[in-house]
Structures are given as C-alpha cells and as structure tokens.
Amino acid sequence: MEESINFLTFYKEKFGFKRADAATYSPLVLAYIGDAVYELMIRAKIVNDGNM
C-alpha cells in the first residue's frame, strides 16, 4: 500500500519554511497568497470535474 504524502510537511522541509505570524505580513502579501490558494482550488475543481 502506498504511503500518504503530506505536501505541507514536504514543502516545509524542502524549502526551509519557518513558522510565522500572519500579522507580520503586509496586506498585499496576504492578498497574493489568498489569490494563489483560490487559483489552486479552482484549477483542482476544473480538473476534477473534467476527469470523468
């Protein structure tokens, strides 16, 4: 059986991400991150719906 991959842990280890408080980011950076997350969610839905 394949082992489940935790992508968040994978990226934290590969890129050396450190824990940060969201209040330390500027509103522009938070909006940029939000846009990226939204885009990934929409792309995942489109791919999932089209993969029938």
N, C-alpha and C positions, 0 to 999 in steps of 0.2 A: 504494500500500500504506500502511496506517495506521501511524503511528509508535507504538511501545510507550511506555506511560506508567509511570514509576517513581513509585508513590504515596508511598513513603517520602521520596524527594527532594522531591516536590511539597509534602508537608505540612511538611517542614523549612523550605522556602523561604517558604511562605505564613504559617506561624505563628511563624517565627523560633526554632525549636528549636535548642538548643545541645547539644553532646556533654556527657554527664555520666556519672560513675562510678556504677554501680548500688549500690555500697557506701555512697553518700551518702544514699540513700533509706531511709526508715523501713520496717520490715516491713509495716506497714499499707498504705503506698502501693504497695509491690511486690505485695501480695496483690490490691489493687484493680486494678492493671494486668493481673495474671495472669487475674483474673476476666473482664476486658473482652476479652482475647485469646481466652480459652476460649469466651466467648459468641459472638464473631465466627466462630470456627471451626465451632461447632455450627450457627449460622444458615446459614453458607455450605454446609455439608453437607446440611442440610434443603432449602434452595433448589435445590441441585444435583441431589439425588435426586428432588425433586418436579418438576423441569423436564424430564420425559421425553416 
